[in-house]
Amino acid sequence: MITNIKMKKLVMWVGLLLIVALTALSIVGAFLGTERAKELFNSPALVFFWVAITVLLTGGMLVFGRLRQKAGLLLIHAGCVLVLVGGMYSSQASHQLLREYFGSAGVPHGYMAIFEGQSENRIMAIEQINVMFRNLKKQRRTSPDDQPYLQKLPFRMRLNDFRIEYYENRGKLLIYAQKKPIGQMKALVGEEFDMGPELPRIRILRTFRNFRINIKNGKRQVSDDIGKGENPALEVEISRPDGKTEKKYIFERFPDFNVLGDGQLQMRYVLMPKDYFSDLEVEDGEDGQAGTLKTIEVNKPLHYGGYYFYQSDYDHESGQYTILSVRSDTGLIVVFAGYFLLCAGVFWHFWFRNIIAGRACGPRND
């Protein structure tokens, strides 16, 4: 027969072993990468581990009377239990069980690709996103159609505008000969690059934030339209060894246009993005009425309909679409409540109770 003392020792030793295992798993997961770590922590063996540590913490609060008498320790343990329960409820394995046994259509995480001026309600896996864009390039279509997906949302997300903010004066002009890099230069007006006696000399004449061409009186006029839209470009002067010079425009978003002459010389204009923004509009209801409007950027998501929409990636070639990371908020309230109790318990156990006890004793009379 197991006595109360033996039960307490058993709980303590099992708890110690689980904490050591949790530490080891955290270290291993840090070296696996995001996808492999997600597979590991959602595996059946780890599901059993999370359940075991949750049961142990709950059992500890029942077995050890001192935990129930110490408010700080009780809050710490209760907070840990809520964090674990909320994390398991929001996990991929939990969503899979909900789909199999309760018919839930939710997914914990996915991606959404939206073209400017269009709306979308399909959540896809990143592999499905990549396949979709490969198919679009092959078929030369401007919008996705009949692509596989993980889930359809009951509302649509519309991309009104996408724009990129760049660091000032950090652009570079990369120069290639026969597809091999031969040099680079700062993308600043007046900068020159001499490639030797048998190759042209390049000088930057002008920089554009939003390159535009207008036809006026039958003549082409180039301007920098600093308004809505982005089309970064450089105007360069190419001085050839035979004395001839010509002007060319090098575009950051259209690298295929930057091949010069017979294709032996290529240039690439590269900018360093500082931030990128998506102006989103929620279309909810049967008639697709406009609802919430929000501009999202990195680490500043939109929360709507039980999901968080994060800025994840974008069209690096022409800036025509954005890629959002979509995460379900299932279980987050429980996790946040757990962290609140955990922090409250730590502050109470190590600081507040000592302050209250000190005030209760009153000032010392030396």
KOLZA-581992 format. One record per residue (C-alpha): residue number from 1; residue in one letter; z, x, y. Coordinates in nm, 4 decimals, decimal comma, always signed. Layout:
<vobas>
voba num: NUM&residu: a&w: Z&u: X&v: Y
...
</vobas>
This chain:
<vobas>
voba num: 1&residu: m&w: +0,0000&u: +0,0000&v: +0,0000
voba num: 2&residu: i&w: -0,0994&u: +0,1355&v: +0,3395
voba num: 3&residu: t&w: +0,1927&u: +0,1441&v: +0,5801
voba num: 4&residu: n&w: +0,1627&u: +0,0948&v: +0,9542
voba num: 5&residu: i&w: +0,2127&u: +0,4682&v: +1,0139
voba num: 6&residu: k&w: -0,0621&u: +0,5609&v: +0,7686
voba num: 7&residu: m&w: -0,2944&u: +0,3059&v: +0,9276
voba num: 8&residu: k&w: -0,2362&u: +0,4590&v: +1,2698
voba num: 9&residu: k&w: -0,3063&u: +0,8084&v: +1,1371
voba num: 10&residu: l&w: -0,6218&u: +0,6871&v: +0,9650
voba num: 11&residu: v&w: -0,7492&u: +0,5224&v: +1,2838
voba num: 12&residu: m&w: -0,6731&u: +0,8377&v: +1,4852
voba num: 13&residu: w&w: -0,8523&u: +1,0720&v: +1,2424
voba num: 14&residu: v&w: -1,1537&u: +0,8447&v: +1,2052
voba num: 15&residu: g&w: -1,1663&u: +0,8087&v: +1,5830
voba num: 16&residu: l&w: -1,1561&u: +1,1868&v: +1,6265
voba num: 17&residu: l&w: -1,4407&u: +1,2341&v: +1,3765
voba num: 18&residu: l&w: -1,6527&u: +0,9681&v: +1,5488
voba num: 19&residu: i&w: -1,5964&u: +1,1310&v: +1,8892
voba num: 20&residu: v&w: -1,7071&u: +1,4683&v: +1,7473
voba num: 21&residu: a&w: -2,0135&u: +1,2990&v: +1,5949
voba num: 22&residu: l&w: -2,0910&u: +1,1267&v: +1,9262
voba num: 23&residu: t&w: -2,0721&u: +1,4606&v: +2,1082
voba num: 24&residu: a&w: -2,3075&u: +1,6217&v: +1,8564
voba num: 25&residu: l&w: -2,5528&u: +1,3301&v: +1,8807
voba num: 26&residu: s&w: -2,5543&u: +1,3537&v: +2,2610
voba num: 27&residu: i&w: -2,6420&u: +1,7235&v: +2,2431
voba num: 28&residu: v&w: -2,9147&u: +1,6694&v: +1,9829
voba num: 29&residu: g&w: -3,0620&u: +1,3758&v: +2,1747
voba num: 30&residu: a&w: -3,0920&u: +1,5855&v: +2,4905
voba num: 31&residu: f&w: -3,3371&u: +1,8189&v: +2,3127
voba num: 32&residu: l&w: -3,5445&u: +1,5544&v: +2,1336
voba num: 33&residu: g&w: -3,7215&u: +1,4016&v: +2,4309
voba num: 34&residu: t&w: -3,7185&u: +1,0394&v: +2,5449
voba num: 35&residu: e&w: -3,9245&u: +0,8770&v: +2,2705
voba num: 36&residu: r&w: -3,7747&u: +1,0635&v: +1,9730
voba num: 37&residu: a&w: -3,4217&u: +1,0160&v: +2,1087
voba num: 38&residu: k&w: -3,4873&u: +0,6414&v: +2,1423
voba num: 39&residu: e&w: -3,6019&u: +0,6278&v: +1,7800
voba num: 40&residu: l&w: -3,2918&u: +0,8199&v: +1,6685
voba num: 41&residu: f&w: -3,0378&u: +0,6073&v: +1,8552
voba num: 42&residu: n&w: -3,2027&u: +0,2843&v: +1,7359
voba num: 43&residu: s&w: -3,2234&u: +0,3932&v: +1,3702
voba num: 44&residu: p&w: -3,0266&u: +0,1946&v: +1,1062
voba num: 45&residu: a&w: -2,7812&u: +0,4817&v: +1,0532
voba num: 46&residu: l&w: -2,7002&u: +0,4983&v: +1,4239
voba num: 47&residu: v&w: -2,6719&u: +0,1199&v: +1,4454
voba num: 48&residu: f&w: -2,3992&u: +0,1440&v: +1,1802
voba num: 49&residu: f&w: -2,2383&u: +0,4259&v: +1,3823
voba num: 50&residu: w&w: -2,2269&u: +0,2178&v: +1,7042
voba num: 51&residu: v&w: -2,0796&u: -0,0776&v: +1,5176
voba num: 52&residu: a&w: -1,8206&u: +0,1484&v: +1,3518
voba num: 53&residu: i&w: -1,7025&u: +0,3061&v: +1,6762
voba num: 54&residu: t&w: -1,6846&u: -0,0376&v: +1,8421
voba num: 55&residu: v&w: -1,4779&u: -0,1774&v: +1,5560
voba num: 56&residu: l&w: -1,2539&u: +0,1304&v: +1,5642
voba num: 57&residu: l&w: -1,1824&u: +0,0945&v: +1,9377
voba num: 58&residu: t&w: -1,1114&u: -0,2750&v: +1,8946
voba num: 59&residu: g&w: -0,8877&u: -0,2038&v: +1,5936
voba num: 60&residu: g&w: -0,7066&u: +0,0653&v: +1,7883
voba num: 61&residu: m&w: -0,6069&u: -0,1864&v: +2,0547
voba num: 62&residu: l&w: -0,4645&u: -0,4098&v: +1,7807
voba num: 63&residu: v&w: -0,2896&u: -0,1412&v: +1,5754
voba num: 64&residu: f&w: -0,1357&u: +0,0667&v: +1,8559
voba num: 65&residu: g&w: +0,1134&u: -0,1456&v: +2,0458
voba num: 66&residu: r&w: +0,1428&u: +0,1219&v: +2,3155
voba num: 67&residu: l&w: -0,2152&u: +0,0550&v: +2,4210
voba num: 68&residu: r&w: -0,1335&u: -0,3076&v: +2,4910
voba num: 69&residu: q&w: +0,1744&u: -0,2068&v: +2,6904
voba num: 70&residu: k&w: -0,0063&u: +0,0478&v: +2,9082
voba num: 71&residu: a&w: -0,2460&u: -0,1317&v: +3,1425
voba num: 72&residu: g&w: -0,4503&u: +0,1806&v: +3,2152
voba num: 73&residu: l&w: -0,5071&u: +0,2713&v: +2,8505
voba num: 74&residu: l&w: -0,5883&u: -0,0905&v: +2,7623
voba num: 75&residu: l&w: -0,8495&u: -0,1098&v: +3,0402
voba num: 76&residu: i&w: -1,0057&u: +0,2212&v: +2,9288
voba num: 77&residu: h&w: -1,0432&u: +0,1073&v: +2,5688
voba num: 78&residu: a&w: -1,1628&u: -0,2410&v: +2,6653
voba num: 79&residu: g&w: -1,4191&u: -0,0866&v: +2,9013
voba num: 80&residu: c&w: -1,5541&u: +0,1394&v: +2,6261
voba num: 81&residu: v&w: -1,5881&u: -0,1604&v: +2,3922
voba num: 82&residu: l&w: -1,7812&u: -0,3611&v: +2,6542
voba num: 83&residu: v&w: -2,0160&u: -0,0674&v: +2,7273
voba num: 84&residu: l&w: -2,0923&u: -0,0303&v: +2,3562
voba num: 85&residu: v&w: -2,1372&u: -0,4052&v: +2,3015
voba num: 86&residu: g&w: -2,3624&u: -0,4393&v: +2,6053
voba num: 87&residu: g&w: -2,5655&u: -0,1346&v: +2,5049
voba num: 88&residu: m&w: -2,6157&u: -0,2640&v: +2,1512
voba num: 89&residu: y&w: -2,7097&u: -0,6104&v: +2,2778
voba num: 90&residu: s&w: -2,9764&u: -0,4646&v: +2,5084
voba num: 91&residu: s&w: -3,1139&u: -0,2188&v: +2,2510
voba num: 92&residu: q&w: -3,4500&u: -0,2275&v: +2,0793
voba num: 93&residu: a&w: -3,2876&u: -0,3057&v: +1,7436
voba num: 94&residu: s&w: -3,1016&u: -0,6033&v: +1,8918
voba num: 95&residu: h&w: -3,4206&u: -0,7462&v: +2,0434
voba num: 96&residu: q&w: -3,5955&u: -0,7067&v: +1,7082
voba num: 97&residu: l&w: -3,3197&u: -0,8998&v: +1,5310
voba num: 98&residu: l&w: -3,3322&u: -1,1722&v: +1,7980
voba num: 99&residu: r&w: -3,7075&u: -1,2073&v: +1,7442
voba num: 100&residu: e&w: -3,6774&u: -1,2258&v: +1,3652
voba num: 101&residu: y&w: -3,3858&u: -1,4686&v: +1,3384
voba num: 102&residu: f&w: -3,3850&u: -1,6646&v: +1,6667
voba num: 103&residu: g&w: -3,7497&u: -1,6509&v: +1,7764
voba num: 104&residu: s&w: -3,6759&u: -1,4689&v: +2,1024
voba num: 105&residu: a&w: -3,9884&u: -1,3218&v: +2,2652
voba num: 106&residu: g&w: -3,8089&u: -1,0667&v: +2,4838
voba num: 107&residu: v&w: -3,8702&u: -0,6914&v: +2,4749
voba num: 108&residu: p&w: -3,6229&u: -0,4323&v: +2,6045
voba num: 109&residu: h&w: -3,8788&u: -0,2091&v: +2,7741
voba num: 110&residu: g&w: -4,2496&u: -0,1830&v: +2,8390
voba num: 111&residu: y&w: -4,5119&u: -0,1188&v: +3,1046
voba num: 112&residu: m&w: -4,7381&u: -0,3244&v: +3,3264
voba num: 113&residu: a&w: -5,0652&u: -0,2019&v: +3,4804
voba num: 114&residu: i&w: -5,1876&u: -0,3962&v: +3,7858
voba num: 115&residu: f&w: -5,5047&u: -0,3399&v: +3,9880
voba num: 116&residu: e&w: -5,5012&u: -0,3883&v: +4,3659
voba num: 117&residu: g&w: -5,5665&u: -0,7502&v: +4,4587
voba num: 118&residu: q&w: -5,5029&u: -0,8740&v: +4,1043
voba num: 119&residu: s&w: -5,2046&u: -1,0202&v: +3,9174
voba num: 120&residu: e&w: -5,0668&u: -0,9500&v: +3,5700
voba num: 121&residu: n&w: -4,8016&u: -1,0924&v: +3,3366
voba num: 122&residu: r&w: -4,8460&u: -0,8800&v: +3,0219
voba num: 123&residu: i&w: -4,5935&u: -0,6157&v: +2,9191
voba num: 124&residu: m&w: -4,7520&u: -0,3378&v: +2,7122
voba num: 125&residu: a&w: -4,6426&u: -0,0260&v: +2,5283
voba num: 126&residu: i&w: -4,7474&u: +0,3010&v: +2,6930
voba num: 127&residu: e&w: -4,9900&u: +0,3634&v: +2,4044
voba num: 128&residu: q&w: -5,1550&u: +0,0263&v: +2,4735
voba num: 129&residu: i&w: -5,1829&u: +0,1161&v: +2,8427
voba num: 130&residu: n&w: -5,3590&u: +0,4441&v: +2,7590
voba num: 131&residu: v&w: -5,6007&u: +0,2739&v: +2,5174
voba num: 132&residu: m&w: -5,6769&u: +0,0061&v: +2,7760
voba num: 133&residu: f&w: -5,7800&u: +0,2580&v: +3,0415
voba num: 134&residu: r&w: -5,9892&u: +0,4580&v: +2,7955
voba num: 135&residu: n&w: -6,1739&u: +0,1358&v: +2,7074
voba num: 136&residu: l&w: -6,2174&u: +0,0480&v: +3,0734
voba num: 137&residu: k&w: -6,3752&u: +0,3853&v: +3,1476
voba num: 138&residu: k&w: -6,6150&u: +0,3565&v: +2,8552
voba num: 139&residu: q&w: -6,7208&u: +0,0021&v: +2,9432
voba num: 140&residu: r&w: -6,7118&u: +0,0636&v: +3,3211
voba num: 141&residu: r&w: -6,5136&u: -0,2524&v: +3,3880
voba num: 142&residu: t&w: -6,2858&u: -0,2953&v: +3,6891
voba num: 143&residu: s&w: -6,0117&u: -0,5069&v: +3,5295
voba num: 144&residu: p&w: -5,8386&u: -0,5188&v: +3,1871
voba num: 145&residu: d&w: -5,9379&u: -0,7980&v: +2,9493
voba num: 146&residu: d&w: -5,8375&u: -0,9010&v: +2,5983
voba num: 147&residu: q&w: -5,6020&u: -0,6063&v: +2,5513
voba num: 148&residu: p&w: -5,3091&u: -0,6098&v: +2,3023
voba num: 149&residu: y&w: -4,9632&u: -0,6510&v: +2,4549
voba num: 150&residu: l&w: -4,5949&u: -0,6803&v: +2,3661
voba num: 151&residu: q&w: -4,5019&u: -0,9900&v: +2,5631
voba num: 152&residu: k&w: -4,6260&u: -1,2301&v: +2,8298
voba num: 153&residu: l&w: -4,3896&u: -1,3144&v: +3,1147
voba num: 154&residu: p&w: -4,3582&u: -1,6742&v: +3,2425
voba num: 155&residu: f&w: -4,4613&u: -1,5516&v: +3,5892
voba num: 156&residu: r&w: -4,7239&u: -1,3130&v: +3,7251
voba num: 157&residu: m&w: -4,6857&u: -1,0003&v: +3,9353
voba num: 158&residu: r&w: -4,9534&u: -0,9430&v: +4,2017
voba num: 159&residu: l&w: -5,0303&u: -0,6039&v: +4,3591
voba num: 160&residu: n&w: -5,1232&u: -0,6608&v: +4,7223
voba num: 161&residu: d&w: -5,1447&u: -0,2943&v: +4,8144
voba num: 162&residu: f&w: -5,0746&u: +0,0515&v: +4,6732
voba num: 163&residu: r&w: -5,0317&u: +0,3608&v: +4,8881
voba num: 164&residu: i&w: -4,9167&u: +0,7203&v: +4,8576
voba num: 165&residu: e&w: -4,7126&u: +0,9252&v: +5,1043
voba num: 166&residu: y&w: -4,7864&u: +1,2983&v: +5,0958
voba num: 167&residu: y&w: -4,5978&u: +1,6049&v: +5,2127
voba num: 168&residu: e&w: -4,7380&u: +1,7434&v: +5,5343
voba num: 169&residu: n&w: -4,9278&u: +2,0750&v: +5,5233
voba num: 170&residu: r&w: -4,8746&u: +2,1296&v: +5,1487
voba num: 171&residu: g&w: -5,2252&u: +2,0542&v: +5,0271
voba num: 172&residu: k&w: -5,4401&u: +2,3124&v: +4,8447
voba num: 173&residu: l&w: -5,8103&u: +2,3658&v: +4,7904
voba num: 174&residu: l&w: -5,8748&u: +2,4992&v: +4,4396
voba num: 175&residu: i&w: -6,2011&u: +2,6842&v: +4,3826
voba num: 176&residu: y&w: -6,3817&u: +2,7209&v: +4,0479
voba num: 177&residu: a&w: -6,6927&u: +2,9088&v: +3,9408
voba num: 178&residu: q&w: -6,8520&u: +2,7882&v: +3,6152
voba num: 179&residu: k&w: -6,5360&u: +2,5813&v: +3,5569
voba num: 180&residu: k&w: -6,3115&u: +2,8895&v: +3,5738
voba num: 181&residu: p&w: -6,0529&u: +2,9201&v: +3,8550
voba num: 182&residu: i&w: -6,1311&u: +3,2014&v: +4,0973
voba num: 183&residu: g&w: -5,8910&u: +3,1271&v: +4,3810
voba num: 184&residu: q&w: -5,7136&u: +2,8796&v: +4,6041
voba num: 185&residu: m&w: -5,6363&u: +2,8353&v: +4,9722
voba num: 186&residu: k&w: -5,4084&u: +2,6260&v: +5,1903
voba num: 187&residu: a&w: -5,5706&u: +2,3012&v: +5,3029
voba num: 188&residu: l&w: -5,5292&u: +2,3769&v: +5,6736
voba num: 189&residu: v&w: -5,7889&u: +2,3770&v: +5,9486
voba num: 190&residu: g&w: -5,9210&u: +2,7295&v: +6,0094
voba num: 191&residu: e&w: -5,8261&u: +2,8700&v: +5,6679
voba num: 192&residu: e&w: -6,0984&u: +3,0849&v: +5,5060
voba num: 193&residu: f&w: -6,1634&u: +3,2166&v: +5,1579
voba num: 194&residu: d&w: -6,4114&u: +3,4974&v: +5,0862
voba num: 195&residu: m&w: -6,5218&u: +3,5065&v: +4,7220
voba num: 196&residu: g&w: -6,7137&u: +3,8330&v: +4,7414
voba num: 197&residu: p&w: -7,0648&u: +3,9510&v: +4,8397
voba num: 198&residu: e&w: -7,2475&u: +3,7393&v: +4,5810
voba num: 199&residu: l&w: -7,0619&u: +3,4110&v: +4,6417
voba num: 200&residu: p&w: -7,0207&u: +3,1871&v: +4,9481
voba num: 201&residu: r&w: -6,7409&u: +3,2084&v: +5,2032
voba num: 202&residu: i&w: -6,5490&u: +2,8839&v: +5,2555
voba num: 203&residu: r&w: -6,3811&u: +2,7698&v: +5,5767
voba num: 204&residu: i&w: -6,1925&u: +2,4444&v: +5,6345
voba num: 205&residu: l&w: -6,3154&u: +2,2629&v: +5,9462
voba num: 206&residu: r&w: -6,1263&u: +1,9329&v: +5,9354
voba num: 207&residu: t&w: -5,8746&u: +1,7331&v: +5,7333
voba num: 208&residu: f&w: -5,8818&u: +1,3550&v: +5,6803
voba num: 209&residu: r&w: -5,6033&u: +1,1238&v: +5,5773
voba num: 210&residu: n&w: -5,8339&u: +0,8245&v: +5,5362
voba num: 211&residu: f&w: -6,1981&u: +0,9365&v: +5,5291
voba num: 212&residu: r&w: -6,4505&u: +0,6754&v: +5,6466
voba num: 213&residu: i&w: -6,8262&u: +0,6750&v: +5,7068
voba num: 214&residu: n&w: -6,9785&u: +0,4299&v: +5,9570
voba num: 215&residu: i&w: -7,3461&u: +0,3772&v: +6,0335
voba num: 216&residu: k&w: -7,4123&u: +0,3287&v: +6,4043
voba num: 217&residu: n&w: -7,7638&u: +0,3159&v: +6,5527
voba num: 218&residu: g&w: -7,8987&u: +0,4481&v: +6,2247
voba num: 219&residu: k&w: -7,6741&u: +0,7540&v: +6,2374
voba num: 220&residu: r&w: -7,3877&u: +0,8425&v: +6,0089
voba num: 221&residu: q&w: -7,0517&u: +0,8831&v: +6,1810
voba num: 222&residu: v&w: -6,7492&u: +1,0274&v: +6,0043
voba num: 223&residu: s&w: -6,3990&u: +0,9274&v: +6,1154
voba num: 224&residu: d&w: -6,0357&u: +0,9434&v: +6,0120
voba num: 225&residu: d&w: -5,9235&u: +0,5802&v: +5,9979
voba num: 226&residu: i&w: -5,5457&u: +0,6129&v: +6,0077
voba num: 227&residu: g&w: -5,4666&u: +0,2573&v: +5,9155
voba num: 228&residu: k&w: -5,4483&u: +0,0658&v: +5,5943
voba num: 229&residu: g&w: -5,5645&u: +0,2675&v: +5,2961
voba num: 230&residu: e&w: -5,5747&u: +0,6300&v: +5,1886
voba num: 231&residu: n&w: -5,8768&u: +0,8497&v: +5,1178
voba num: 232&residu: p&w: -5,7719&u: +1,2131&v: +5,1741
voba num: 233&residu: a&w: -6,0604&u: +1,4565&v: +5,2243
voba num: 234&residu: l&w: -6,1561&u: +1,7944&v: +5,3689
voba num: 235&residu: e&w: -6,4618&u: +1,8984&v: +5,5680
voba num: 236&residu: v&w: -6,5556&u: +2,2534&v: +5,4688
voba num: 237&residu: e&w: -6,8196&u: +2,4967&v: +5,5864
voba num: 238&residu: i&w: -6,9945&u: +2,6994&v: +5,3159
voba num: 239&residu: s&w: -7,1574&u: +3,0236&v: +5,4303
voba num: 240&residu: r&w: -7,3907&u: +3,1620&v: +5,1643
voba num: 241&residu: p&w: -7,4841&u: +3,5286&v: +5,1170
voba num: 242&residu: d&w: -7,8400&u: +3,4617&v: +5,2471
voba num: 243&residu: g&w: -7,7000&u: +3,3506&v: +5,5845
voba num: 244&residu: k&w: -7,7437&u: +2,9766&v: +5,5333
voba num: 245&residu: t&w: -7,4510&u: +2,7454&v: +5,6074
voba num: 246&residu: e&w: -7,3821&u: +2,3872&v: +5,5110
voba num: 247&residu: k&w: -7,1028&u: +2,1355&v: +5,5478
voba num: 248&residu: k&w: -6,9506&u: +1,9456&v: +5,2573
voba num: 249&residu: y&w: -6,6777&u: +1,6877&v: +5,2161
voba num: 250&residu: i&w: -6,4205&u: +1,7444&v: +4,9394
voba num: 251&residu: f&w: -6,2336&u: +1,4321&v: +4,8249
voba num: 252&residu: e&w: -5,8886&u: +1,4310&v: +4,6701
voba num: 253&residu: r&w: -5,9453&u: +1,1098&v: +4,4737
voba num: 254&residu: f&w: -6,3040&u: +1,1641&v: +4,3640
voba num: 255&residu: p&w: -6,3198&u: +1,5090&v: +4,2008
voba num: 256&residu: d&w: -6,6638&u: +1,4360&v: +4,0479
voba num: 257&residu: f&w: -6,8107&u: +1,4428&v: +4,3992
voba num: 258&residu: n&w: -6,6900&u: +1,7964&v: +4,4645
voba num: 259&residu: v&w: -6,9548&u: +1,9837&v: +4,2639
voba num: 260&residu: l&w: -7,1685&u: +2,2026&v: +4,4891
voba num: 261&residu: g&w: -7,5236&u: +2,3228&v: +4,4557
voba num: 262&residu: d&w: -7,6399&u: +2,3661&v: +4,0969
voba num: 263&residu: g&w: -7,2947&u: +2,2942&v: +3,9598
voba num: 264&residu: q&w: -7,1857&u: +2,6581&v: +3,9377
voba num: 265&residu: l&w: -6,9300&u: +2,6143&v: +4,2155
voba num: 266&residu: q&w: -6,6626&u: +2,3420&v: +4,2130
voba num: 267&residu: m&w: -6,3776&u: +2,2613&v: +4,4497
voba num: 268&residu: r&w: -6,0756&u: +2,0414&v: +4,4058
voba num: 269&residu: y&w: -5,8557&u: +1,9111&v: +4,6861
voba num: 270&residu: v&w: -5,4946&u: +1,8740&v: +4,5671
voba num: 271&residu: l&w: -5,2116&u: +1,7092&v: +4,7610
voba num: 272&residu: m&w: -4,8415&u: +1,6938&v: +4,6767
voba num: 273&residu: p&w: -4,7218&u: +1,3302&v: +4,6660
voba num: 274&residu: k&w: -4,3907&u: +1,2682&v: +4,8382
voba num: 275&residu: d&w: -4,3549&u: +0,9051&v: +4,7343
voba num: 276&residu: y&w: -4,5711&u: +0,6107&v: +4,6297
voba num: 277&residu: f&w: -4,5332&u: +0,2422&v: +4,7060
voba num: 278&residu: s&w: -4,6455&u: -0,0856&v: +4,5521
voba num: 279&residu: d&w: -4,6437&u: -0,4050&v: +4,7575
voba num: 280&residu: l&w: -4,5653&u: -0,6701&v: +4,4950
voba num: 281&residu: e&w: -4,5789&u: -1,0476&v: +4,5153
voba num: 282&residu: v&w: -4,4363&u: -1,2777&v: +4,2476
voba num: 283&residu: e&w: -4,6555&u: -1,5723&v: +4,1494
voba num: 284&residu: d&w: -4,4290&u: -1,8259&v: +3,9819
voba num: 285&residu: g&w: -4,4800&u: -2,1849&v: +3,8712
voba num: 286&residu: e&w: -4,7757&u: -2,3621&v: +3,7153
voba num: 287&residu: d&w: -4,9863&u: -2,3439&v: +4,0315
voba num: 288&residu: g&w: -4,9177&u: -1,9723&v: +4,0801
voba num: 289&residu: q&w: -4,7423&u: -2,0191&v: +4,4131
voba num: 290&residu: a&w: -4,6360&u: -1,7034&v: +4,5926
voba num: 291&residu: g&w: -4,2679&u: -1,6243&v: +4,5714
voba num: 292&residu: t&w: -4,0729&u: -1,3036&v: +4,6188
voba num: 293&residu: l&w: -4,2330&u: -1,0218&v: +4,8189
voba num: 294&residu: k&w: -4,1055&u: -0,6662&v: +4,7834
voba num: 295&residu: t&w: -4,2292&u: -0,3122&v: +4,8319
voba num: 296&residu: i&w: -4,1031&u: -0,0968&v: +4,5467
voba num: 297&residu: e&w: -4,0919&u: +0,2802&v: +4,5195
voba num: 298&residu: v&w: -3,9331&u: +0,5363&v: +4,2907
voba num: 299&residu: n&w: -3,5695&u: +0,4363&v: +4,2163
voba num: 300&residu: k&w: -3,6022&u: +0,1188&v: +4,4288
voba num: 301&residu: p&w: -3,7066&u: -0,1532&v: +4,1819
voba num: 302&residu: l&w: -3,7687&u: -0,5261&v: +4,2065
voba num: 303&residu: h&w: -3,5383&u: -0,7510&v: +4,0023
voba num: 304&residu: y&w: -3,6834&u: -1,0876&v: +3,9073
voba num: 305&residu: g&w: -3,6743&u: -1,3272&v: +3,6139
voba num: 306&residu: g&w: -3,4391&u: -1,1152&v: +3,4048
voba num: 307&residu: y&w: -3,6392&u: -0,7934&v: +3,4442
voba num: 308&residu: y&w: -3,6359&u: -0,4822&v: +3,6599
voba num: 309&residu: f&w: -3,9766&u: -0,3563&v: +3,7779
voba num: 310&residu: y&w: -3,9764&u: +0,0179&v: +3,8525
voba num: 311&residu: q&w: -4,2527&u: +0,2285&v: +4,0045
voba num: 312&residu: s&w: -4,3607&u: +0,4500&v: +3,7135
voba num: 313&residu: d&w: -4,7134&u: +0,5867&v: +3,7647
voba num: 314&residu: y&w: -5,0438&u: +0,5194&v: +3,9405
voba num: 315&residu: d&w: -5,4182&u: +0,5811&v: +3,9414
voba num: 316&residu: h&w: -5,4436&u: +0,9535&v: +4,0191
voba num: 317&residu: e&w: -5,8221&u: +0,9440&v: +4,0607
voba num: 318&residu: s&w: -5,8858&u: +0,6592&v: +4,3043
voba num: 319&residu: g&w: -5,5506&u: +0,4863&v: +4,3689
voba num: 320&residu: q&w: -5,6803&u: +0,1467&v: +4,2503
voba num: 321&residu: y&w: -5,3895&u: +0,0470&v: +4,0268
voba num: 322&residu: t&w: -5,0176&u: +0,0943&v: +3,9756
voba num: 323&residu: i&w: -4,8154&u: +0,1245&v: +3,6552
voba num: 324&residu: l&w: -4,4738&u: -0,0393&v: +3,6510
voba num: 325&residu: s&w: -4,1925&u: +0,0296&v: +3,4089
voba num: 326&residu: v&w: -4,0450&u: -0,3076&v: +3,3065
voba num: 327&residu: r&w: -3,6897&u: -0,3235&v: +3,1707
voba num: 328&residu: s&w: -3,4947&u: -0,6269&v: +3,0542
voba num: 329&residu: d&w: -3,1558&u: -0,6831&v: +3,2152
voba num: 330&residu: t&w: -3,0154&u: -0,8220&v: +2,8870
voba num: 331&residu: g&w: -2,6629&u: -0,6870&v: +2,8357
voba num: 332&residu: l&w: -2,6510&u: -0,5035&v: +3,1705
voba num: 333&residu: i&w: -2,3791&u: -0,7287&v: +3,3134
voba num: 334&residu: v&w: -2,1622&u: -0,6542&v: +3,0103
voba num: 335&residu: v&w: -2,2280&u: -0,2789&v: +3,0473
voba num: 336&residu: f&w: -2,1475&u: -0,2849&v: +3,4203
voba num: 337&residu: a&w: -1,8289&u: -0,4821&v: +3,3518
voba num: 338&residu: g&w: -1,7329&u: -0,2216&v: +3,0919
voba num: 339&residu: y&w: -1,7841&u: +0,0671&v: +3,3347
voba num: 340&residu: f&w: -1,5788&u: -0,1193&v: +3,5961
voba num: 341&residu: l&w: -1,2879&u: -0,1629&v: +3,3530
voba num: 342&residu: l&w: -1,3218&u: +0,1985&v: +3,2370
voba num: 343&residu: c&w: -1,3049&u: +0,3359&v: +3,5923
voba num: 344&residu: a&w: -1,0221&u: +0,0988&v: +3,6849
voba num: 345&residu: g&w: -0,8269&u: +0,2097&v: +3,3789
voba num: 346&residu: v&w: -0,8717&u: +0,5792&v: +3,4568
voba num: 347&residu: f&w: -0,7611&u: +0,5378&v: +3,8198
voba num: 348&residu: w&w: -0,4660&u: +0,3212&v: +3,7167
voba num: 349&residu: h&w: -0,3470&u: +0,5541&v: +3,4403
voba num: 350&residu: f&w: -0,3736&u: +0,8809&v: +3,6334
voba num: 351&residu: w&w: -0,3107&u: +0,7792&v: +3,9980
voba num: 352&residu: f&w: -0,2171&u: +0,4226&v: +4,0901
voba num: 353&residu: r&w: +0,0749&u: +0,3785&v: +3,8509
voba num: 354&residu: n&w: +0,2316&u: +0,7062&v: +3,9749
voba num: 355&residu: i&w: +0,1921&u: +0,5967&v: +4,3367
voba num: 356&residu: i&w: +0,3515&u: +0,2582&v: +4,2643
voba num: 357&residu: a&w: +0,6316&u: +0,4210&v: +4,0662
voba num: 358&residu: g&w: +0,6976&u: +0,6668&v: +4,3482
voba num: 359&residu: r&w: +0,7237&u: +0,3887&v: +4,6053
voba num: 360&residu: a&w: +0,9538&u: +0,1885&v: +4,3808
voba num: 361&residu: c&w: +1,1982&u: +0,4790&v: +4,3580
voba num: 362&residu: g&w: +1,2132&u: +0,5067&v: +4,7360
voba num: 363&residu: p&w: +1,2548&u: +0,8234&v: +4,9412
voba num: 364&residu: r&w: +1,4659&u: +1,1046&v: +4,8019
voba num: 365&residu: n&w: +1,7961&u: +1,1930&v: +4,9737
voba num: 366&residu: d&w: +1,8388&u: +1,5679&v: +4,9496
</vobas>
